[in-house]
């Protein structure tokens, strides 16, 4: 299933069928307008409930469901706050134990300050699963050191504003480096010259969900367009509705029956331990890689292709969580959802940041009102065209011509999209392409 990501409307979310009952239950507590934009954000909190499990990616690499950095992007007043209610529901038990751990730590701090130097108590490990939104980099390292010491569990943080990443990472200049370590589940090492500083190291097992308006996130990431940061952040964008709805959105009751059912459905996550290979999920990821590569060839857009590779990894982790939630059983509905998550993320980042990325790469959309990169073969009118017509199109898009055009024609020919006639010197779009090569057939 391929989605048309050039449209101004988001790709339509597939029905949450067999095996996705937990997600359906959670989304039932949100207003209907939040079903689609909220769905991708669920996996950051759900993934933090799995520890001690690894899943083999098609590359052969073993990945944990940590390192997810998910962004809910919508205009102010567009119900982004509902996400925090779902986070509190999912992490209810962790928040309760965190409250006890913080109280013990505060008691240690109180005693440490009151007792003389010789009799000071040993510092307590700060074992908390859900980090406060106002967490500094030294505090974050201390929490991760405790997490690694006590079994290597995954911490989770929900930021009401994406700009709060600067505080967590120790400043905007350090943000890219810290996010890279989190995304890659790498070890962070710190050395301080005084006893007051935090010296130590820890593997960063963390999932992050955050929210922002389009204006704020564009301003926040304007200097991080091509340094890998955008690819590591999975966007979920809710565009403003064309019509103003006078009805106040209604949310669920979050009653005891909901919590009891949610706890029962999330129970399999705690039992997921060890190493697993999910062949059906790997097949979906390989299919996505081939389809997105085909789309990148048609658009001649390397930026989109580079970011999409990481989108597939994030969707793979979501697929692992779906599988674990469903008692380690795969379904067709999960495959459809993993595909949608990937295309939705690509569409979202281009809908919010696309004009900045195109400007930075010296390219523009072929048509106004479009979001994702334009399909250049579709942009050429008629079924038969010359190399000069492609040169003219590339020049209009701000792309190099000449040798670059010849290379693109060669790629299209190799993929079976076009055929060359030596007699006329013209290229013709093939029947395979015109009937729908699989590209952008679903909105």
C-alpha positions as CSV (number, residue, x, y, z in Angstrom):
1,X,0.0,0.0,0.0
2,X,1.5,3.3,-1.1
3,X,0.2,6.7,-0.1
4,X,0.1,10.0,-2.0
5,X,2.2,12.3,0.2
6,X,2.0,15.2,-2.2
7,X,-1.5,16.0,-1.1
8,X,-2.2,18.7,1.6
9,X,-4.3,16.2,3.5
10,X,-2.7,13.4,5.6
11,X,-2.6,9.8,4.5
12,X,-5.7,8.1,5.8
13,X,-5.1,5.8,8.8
14,X,-6.2,2.2,8.1
15,X,-8.8,0.5,10.3
16,X,-7.4,-0.7,13.6
17,X,-8.3,-4.4,13.0
18,X,-7.3,-7.7,14.6
19,X,-4.4,-7.4,17.0
20,X,-4.7,-3.7,17.6
21,X,-7.3,-3.7,20.3
22,X,-5.0,-1.9,22.8
23,X,-4.5,1.0,20.5
24,X,-8.2,1.1,19.7
25,X,-9.0,1.2,23.4
26,X,-6.6,4.1,24.1
27,X,-7.8,6.1,21.1
28,X,-11.4,5.7,22.3
29,X,-10.5,8.1,25.1
30,X,-9.5,10.9,22.8
31,X,-11.8,13.1,20.6
32,X,-12.4,11.8,17.1
33,X,-10.2,14.5,15.5
34,X,-7.2,13.2,17.4
35,X,-7.5,9.5,16.5
36,X,-5.1,9.7,13.6
37,X,-2.5,12.3,14.8
38,X,-2.4,10.7,18.3
39,X,-1.9,7.1,17.2
40,X,1.9,7.3,16.3
41,X,2.6,8.9,19.7
42,X,1.3,5.9,21.7
43,X,4.3,3.8,20.9
44,X,6.8,5.9,22.9
45,X,5.0,5.3,26.2
46,X,4.1,1.7,25.4
47,X,7.7,0.9,24.3
48,X,9.0,2.2,27.6
49,X,7.2,-0.7,29.3
50,X,9.4,-3.3,27.6
51,X,12.8,-4.0,28.9
52,X,15.2,-6.9,28.3
53,X,14.0,-7.5,24.7
54,X,15.7,-7.1,21.4
55,X,14.3,-7.5,17.9
56,X,16.3,-8.2,14.7
57,X,16.0,-5.5,12.0
58,X,16.3,-6.7,8.4
59,X,19.9,-5.4,8.4
60,X,20.7,-8.0,11.0
61,X,21.1,-5.4,13.8
62,X,19.4,-6.1,17.1
63,X,17.2,-3.2,18.3
64,X,15.3,-2.4,21.4
65,X,12.0,-0.5,21.3
66,X,13.7,2.5,22.9
67,X,15.2,5.5,21.1
68,X,11.8,6.6,19.8
69,X,11.5,10.4,19.5
70,X,8.0,11.3,18.5
71,X,6.5,14.8,17.8
72,X,2.8,15.7,17.8
73,X,2.6,18.9,15.7
74,X,-0.6,21.0,15.5
75,X,-1.7,24.6,15.8
76,X,-2.4,26.1,19.2
77,X,-5.7,25.0,20.6
78,X,-5.9,21.9,18.4
79,X,-6.2,19.4,21.3
80,X,-2.6,18.4,21.7
81,X,-3.1,18.3,25.5
82,X,-5.1,15.1,25.2
83,X,-1.8,13.2,24.7
84,X,-0.8,13.8,28.3
85,X,-4.0,12.1,29.5
86,X,-3.1,9.0,27.6
87,X,0.5,9.1,28.8
88,X,-0.7,9.2,32.4
89,X,-3.0,6.3,31.7
90,X,-0.3,4.1,30.1
91,X,2.4,5.0,32.7
92,X,0.1,5.0,35.7
93,X,2.0,2.3,37.7
94,X,5.4,3.7,36.8
95,X,4.3,7.2,38.0
96,X,3.1,5.7,41.3
97,X,6.5,4.0,41.9
98,X,8.3,7.1,40.7
99,X,6.5,9.2,43.4
100,X,7.8,6.9,46.1
101,X,11.4,6.9,44.7
102,X,11.4,10.7,44.5
103,X,10.2,11.0,48.1
104,X,13.0,8.7,49.2
105,X,15.6,10.8,47.3
106,X,14.3,14.0,48.8
107,X,14.5,12.5,52.2
108,X,18.2,11.6,51.5
109,X,18.9,15.1,50.4
110,X,17.3,16.5,53.6
111,X,19.4,14.2,55.8
112,X,22.6,14.9,53.7
113,X,22.3,18.6,54.3
114,X,21.5,18.2,58.0
115,X,24.1,15.7,59.1
116,X,27.8,16.6,59.6
117,X,30.3,15.6,57.1
118,X,31.6,12.4,58.8
119,X,28.1,10.8,59.1
120,X,26.5,11.7,55.8
121,X,24.3,8.9,54.4
122,X,25.1,7.1,51.1
123,X,23.4,8.7,48.1
124,X,20.2,6.9,47.0
125,X,19.9,5.7,43.4
126,X,17.3,7.9,41.6
127,X,15.3,5.1,40.0
128,X,12.5,6.8,38.1
129,X,10.8,5.6,34.9
130,X,8.9,8.7,33.8
131,X,11.3,11.7,33.9
132,X,9.8,15.1,34.7
133,X,9.5,17.4,31.7
134,X,11.9,19.9,33.5
135,X,14.9,17.6,33.6
136,X,18.5,18.9,33.2
137,X,21.3,17.0,31.4
138,X,23.1,16.1,34.7
139,X,19.8,14.9,36.2
140,X,19.1,12.9,33.0
141,X,22.5,11.2,33.2
142,X,22.0,10.4,36.9
143,X,18.6,8.8,36.1
144,X,20.1,6.8,33.2
145,X,22.9,5.6,35.4
146,X,20.4,4.3,37.9
147,X,18.3,2.7,35.1
148,X,21.3,0.8,33.8
149,X,22.3,-0.3,37.3
150,X,18.8,-1.7,38.0
151,X,18.3,-3.8,35.0
152,X,18.6,-1.5,32.0
153,X,14.9,-0.4,31.9
154,X,13.8,2.3,29.5
155,X,12.9,5.7,30.8
156,X,10.2,7.9,29.3
157,X,9.8,11.6,29.1
158,X,6.8,13.6,27.7
159,X,7.6,17.2,26.8
160,X,4.6,19.6,26.5
161,X,6.9,21.8,24.3
162,X,9.6,20.5,22.0
163,X,11.8,23.5,22.8
164,X,12.3,21.8,26.3
165,X,14.7,19.4,24.6
166,X,17.3,22.1,25.0
167,X,17.1,21.9,28.8
168,X,17.2,18.1,28.7
169,X,20.3,18.1,26.4
170,X,22.1,21.0,28.0
171,X,21.6,23.6,25.3
172,X,20.6,23.6,21.6
173,X,24.2,23.0,20.4
174,X,24.2,19.7,22.3
175,X,20.7,18.7,21.3
176,X,21.7,16.9,18.1
177,X,24.5,14.9,19.8
178,X,22.2,13.8,22.7
179,X,19.3,12.9,20.4
180,X,21.7,10.9,18.3
181,X,22.9,8.9,21.4
182,X,19.3,8.3,22.4
183,X,18.1,7.2,19.0
184,X,21.1,4.9,18.6
185,X,20.9,3.5,22.1
186,X,24.5,4.6,22.6
187,X,26.6,5.2,25.8
188,X,26.9,8.7,27.1
189,X,30.0,9.5,29.1
190,X,30.6,12.6,31.2
191,X,33.6,13.8,33.2
192,X,33.5,16.7,35.6
193,X,36.4,18.2,37.5
194,X,34.6,18.8,40.8
195,X,32.7,16.6,43.2
196,X,29.5,18.7,42.6
197,X,29.4,17.6,38.9
198,X,28.0,14.3,37.6
199,X,30.7,12.0,36.4
200,X,29.8,8.7,34.9
201,X,28.4,6.9,31.9
202,X,25.2,5.1,30.9
203,X,23.5,3.6,27.9
204,X,20.7,6.0,27.0
205,X,17.5,3.9,26.8
206,X,14.8,6.5,26.5
207,X,11.6,7.2,24.6
208,X,10.5,10.8,24.1
209,X,7.1,12.2,23.1
210,X,6.6,15.9,22.7
211,X,4.3,18.5,21.2
212,X,4.8,21.8,19.3
213,X,3.1,24.2,16.9
214,X,4.3,24.3,13.3
215,X,5.6,27.8,13.8
216,X,7.6,26.9,16.9
217,X,9.1,23.7,15.6
218,X,10.2,25.4,12.3
219,X,11.9,28.1,14.4
220,X,13.4,25.5,16.8
221,X,14.9,23.3,14.0
222,X,15.8,25.8,11.4
223,X,19.5,25.2,11.9
224,X,19.1,21.4,12.1
225,X,17.6,20.6,8.7
226,X,20.3,18.4,7.3
227,X,22.3,17.2,10.3
228,X,20.2,14.1,10.9
229,X,17.9,15.6,13.6
230,X,14.8,15.6,11.4
231,X,15.2,12.0,10.4
232,X,15.4,10.9,14.0
233,X,12.3,12.7,15.0
234,X,9.1,11.0,13.8
235,X,6.5,13.8,13.0
236,X,2.8,13.4,13.4
237,X,1.1,16.5,12.0
238,X,-2.5,17.5,12.4
239,X,-3.3,20.2,9.8
240,X,-5.9,22.9,10.6
241,X,-9.4,21.9,9.5
242,X,-10.8,23.8,6.5
243,X,-14.1,24.2,8.4
244,X,-14.5,25.6,11.9
245,X,-16.3,23.1,14.0
246,X,-18.6,24.7,16.7
247,X,-18.8,21.5,18.7
248,X,-16.5,21.0,21.8
249,X,-14.4,17.8,21.3
250,X,-15.4,15.1,23.8
251,X,-12.9,12.8,25.4
252,X,-13.4,9.5,27.3
253,X,-14.2,9.1,30.9
254,X,-11.0,7.3,31.9
255,X,-13.1,5.2,34.4
256,X,-12.2,2.1,36.4
257,X,-13.4,-0.2,33.6
258,X,-11.1,1.4,31.1
259,X,-8.0,1.2,33.4
260,X,-8.7,-2.5,34.2
261,X,-9.0,-3.4,30.6
262,X,-5.9,-1.3,29.7
263,X,-3.8,-3.0,32.4
264,X,-4.9,-6.5,31.2
265,X,-4.0,-5.6,27.6
266,X,-0.6,-4.1,28.4
267,X,0.4,-7.1,30.6
268,X,2.1,-9.0,27.8
269,X,4.7,-6.1,27.5
270,X,6.3,-7.0,30.8
271,X,6.6,-10.7,29.7
272,X,8.5,-9.8,26.5
273,X,12.1,-10.8,27.3
274,X,14.9,-12.1,25.1
275,X,15.7,-11.9,21.4
276,X,13.1,-12.2,18.7
277,X,12.9,-12.3,14.9
278,X,9.5,-11.3,13.4
279,X,9.8,-12.4,9.7
280,X,6.5,-10.7,8.7
281,X,7.6,-7.4,10.1
282,X,10.9,-7.6,8.4
283,X,9.1,-8.3,5.1
284,X,7.0,-5.2,5.5
285,X,10.2,-3.1,6.2
286,X,11.9,-4.5,3.1
287,X,8.8,-3.6,1.0
288,X,8.7,-0.1,2.5
289,X,12.4,0.4,1.7
290,X,11.8,-0.7,-2.0
291,X,8.7,1.5,-2.4
292,X,10.3,4.6,-0.9
293,X,13.4,4.1,-3.0
294,X,11.2,4.0,-6.0
295,X,9.5,7.2,-4.9
296,X,12.9,8.8,-4.3
297,X,13.9,7.9,-7.9
298,X,10.8,9.4,-9.3
299,X,11.3,12.6,-7.3
300,X,15.1,12.6,-7.5
301,X,15.1,13.7,-3.8
302,X,18.0,12.4,-1.7
303,X,16.9,14.4,1.4
304,X,13.6,12.6,1.6
305,X,15.3,9.2,1.0
306,X,17.8,9.7,3.7
307,X,15.1,10.7,6.3
308,X,12.8,7.9,5.2
309,X,15.4,5.3,6.2
310,X,15.1,6.3,9.8
311,X,11.3,6.5,9.5
312,X,11.3,2.8,8.6
313,X,13.4,2.0,11.8
314,X,10.9,3.9,14.0
315,X,8.0,2.2,12.4
316,X,9.8,-1.2,12.9
317,X,10.0,-0.5,16.6
318,X,6.3,0.3,16.7
319,X,5.6,-3.0,14.9
320,X,7.6,-4.8,17.5
321,X,5.4,-3.3,20.2
322,X,2.2,-4.2,18.3
323,X,3.5,-7.8,18.1
324,X,4.3,-8.0,21.8
325,X,1.0,-6.5,22.8
326,X,-0.9,-9.1,20.8
327,X,0.8,-12.0,22.7
328,X,3.6,-12.2,20.1
329,X,1.3,-12.8,17.2
330,X,1.4,-10.9,13.9
331,X,-1.7,-9.8,11.9
332,X,-2.3,-8.2,8.5
333,X,-3.7,-5.1,10.3
334,X,-0.3,-4.6,11.9
335,X,1.4,-4.7,8.5
336,X,-1.0,-2.1,7.2
337,X,-0.4,0.1,10.3
338,X,3.4,-0.1,10.0
339,X,3.2,1.0,6.4
340,X,0.9,3.9,7.3
341,X,3.1,5.0,10.2
342,X,6.0,5.3,7.8
343,X,4.3,7.3,5.1
344,X,2.4,9.4,7.7
345,X,5.7,10.4,9.2
346,X,7.2,11.3,5.9
347,X,4.1,13.3,4.9
348,X,4.1,15.1,8.2
349,X,7.7,16.3,8.1
350,X,7.3,17.5,4.6
351,X,4.0,19.2,5.4
352,X,5.6,21.1,8.2
353,X,9.2,21.6,7.1
354,X,9.1,20.8,3.4
355,X,9.5,24.3,2.0
356,X,12.5,24.9,4.3
357,X,14.1,21.5,3.2
358,X,13.4,22.3,-0.5
359,X,14.9,25.8,-0.1
360,X,17.9,24.3,1.7
361,X,18.4,21.8,-1.1
362,X,17.9,24.4,-3.8
363,X,14.7,22.8,-5.0
364,X,11.0,23.7,-5.0
365,X,7.8,21.8,-5.5
366,X,6.5,21.4,-9.0
367,X,3.1,22.6,-8.0
368,X,1.9,25.0,-5.4
369,X,-0.2,23.6,-2.6
370,X,1.8,20.3,-2.6
371,X,3.5,19.0,0.5
372,X,5.9,16.1,-0.3
373,X,8.4,16.1,-3.2
374,X,6.7,16.1,-6.6
375,X,6.8,13.0,-8.9
376,X,8.8,14.4,-11.7
377,X,7.7,11.8,-14.3
378,X,4.1,12.7,-13.6
379,X,5.0,16.4,-13.9
380,X,6.0,15.9,-17.5
381,X,2.9,16.3,-19.7
382,X,2.0,13.6,-22.1
383,X,3.2,10.0,-22.4
384,X,6.1,10.8,-24.7
385,X,8.8,13.4,-24.0
386,X,12.4,14.4,-24.8
387,X,15.5,14.8,-22.7
388,X,15.1,18.6,-23.2
389,X,11.7,18.5,-21.6
390,X,13.2,16.9,-18.5
391,X,16.0,19.5,-18.5
392,X,13.4,22.2,-18.6
393,X,11.5,20.7,-15.7
394,X,14.7,20.2,-13.6
395,X,15.7,23.8,-14.3
396,X,12.4,25.0,-13.1
397,X,12.7,23.0,-9.9
398,X,16.2,24.4,-9.3
399,X,17.9,21.0,-10.0
400,X,21.0,20.5,-12.1
401,X,20.5,19.5,-15.7
402,X,22.7,17.8,-18.4
403,X,24.5,14.9,-16.8
404,X,22.0,14.8,-13.9
405,X,19.1,14.5,-16.3
406,X,20.8,11.7,-18.2
407,X,21.3,9.9,-14.9
408,X,17.7,10.2,-13.9
409,X,16.6,8.9,-17.3
410,X,18.9,5.9,-16.8
411,X,17.3,5.2,-13.4
412,X,13.8,5.4,-14.8
413,X,14.7,3.1,-17.7
414,X,16.3,0.6,-15.3
415,X,13.1,0.6,-13.2
416,X,10.9,0.0,-16.3
417,X,9.2,3.4,-16.0
418,X,10.2,4.6,-19.5
419,X,11.4,3.2,-22.8
420,X,13.7,4.9,-25.3
421,X,13.2,5.0,-29.0
422,X,16.4,5.3,-30.9
423,X,14.4,6.1,-34.1
424,X,12.7,9.1,-32.7
425,X,15.1,10.0,-29.8
426,X,12.1,10.3,-27.5
427,X,11.2,8.5,-24.2
428,X,7.8,6.9,-23.6
429,X,6.1,6.1,-20.3
430,X,5.6,2.4,-20.1
431,X,2.4,0.5,-19.6
432,X,3.7,-0.7,-16.2
433,X,4.1,2.9,-15.0
434,X,0.8,4.2,-16.5
435,X,-1.2,1.4,-14.9
436,X,0.2,2.3,-11.6
437,X,3.7,1.1,-10.7
438,X,2.4,0.9,-7.1
439,X,3.3,4.5,-6.4
440,X,0.8,6.8,-4.6
441,X,-2.3,4.9,-5.3
442,X,-4.0,5.5,-1.9
443,X,-4.7,8.9,-0.4
